[in-house]
Amino acid sequence: MSNLIIDALFRTNAIRVCMPDQPFWYTSGMLGPFYINTHFLYGSEEEASELLRLIETAAYEDRLTFPSVLLDVLKNQYATNQTFRLVTDQIVSVTKTLPFDCISGGERRDFFFSLLPAAILGKPHLSIFKDRSAVYTDVQLMKTEAVEEGSVSGMRILHISDLITEASSYERAWIPVIRELGAEICDTITVVNRKQDGESVLRREGVTMHALSEIDLSLFESALEIGAITESQFHVVRSFILNPTDFMSSFLLSHPDFIAQQIALGGKARERAEMAIEKGYAPPVCR
């Protein structure tokens, strides 16, 4: 992995590392020292949030015009933002080594990284939505049509995603939809592989993963070398990567009031704290 990608991940806060005494809540009810928002590589959190809103609006107003609306915005960002251009060029470079007829992306964040490479390479794009419907875009003619069974039959689809954790979206939606349409998927490119069994899940489905970056200790070692994180942040991350359960237990032992404080905050903090107690990750709080 190049230092350019690592620098981009941290500079845009696509990977955000906590201070040692301020871990993040994960949706599972666990505590961890880093958070990943791959779509921030679009340029910044603000720009990425704006594009997400556009995707949500355009995709539900008219899916047949959605790809052209989105592509115009992506092309402008590619022309003006160095980070997004870097990531897109890296994806295009990998695609050139793989055999495929069409690129696909899934709702919502995959679209940040799948549609523009298709346009650059002159390949069609398959947009797959959460309700398992799809539209097919000839990017050279900018013509989009609804996809029905058999319309992409026999095509080799290359799926491009923003992040792979446990590959649950692939298993639940992307792979079944592609195969139900009579196409095949043998390869996928992802910007970030979180290394939480997603690769083995895909392998069982006969799909090979190609990742621009992987969340492992070596990534954070490189981040430390280029000054993207501090020594104290690195040691917290190292402790978590070696044993996530021990990391949380040790943190709560040294911060005995943390759970009670989180519950008192209310909102999502309270929800996560109560989930941690319910799952046995944290001790009950005396009231």
Secondary structure as UniProt FT lines:
FT   HELIX           3..11
FT   TURN            12..13
FT   STRAND          15..17
FT   TURN            20..21
FT   STRAND          24..25
FT   TURN            27..28
FT   STRAND          31..32
FT   STRAND          34..36
FT   HELIX           38..42
FT   HELIX           45..61
FT   TURN            63..65
FT   HELIX           66..80
FT   HELIX           82..95
FT   TURN            96..97
FT   STRAND          102..106
FT   TURN            107..110
FT   HELIX           111..121
FT   STRAND          125..128
FT   TURN            130..131
FT   STRAND          134..138
FT   TURN            139..142
FT   STRAND          143..146
FT   TURN            149..154
FT   STRAND          156..164
FT   HELIX           168..169
FT   HELIX           170..174
FT   HELIX           175..180
FT   TURN            181..182
FT   STRAND          184..193
FT   HELIX           198..204
FT   TURN            205..206
FT   STRAND          208..214
FT   HELIX           217..225
FT   TURN            226..227
FT   HELIX           231..242
FT   HELIX           244..254
FT   TURN            256..257
FT   HELIX           258..265
FT   HELIX           267..278
FT   TURN            279..280
//
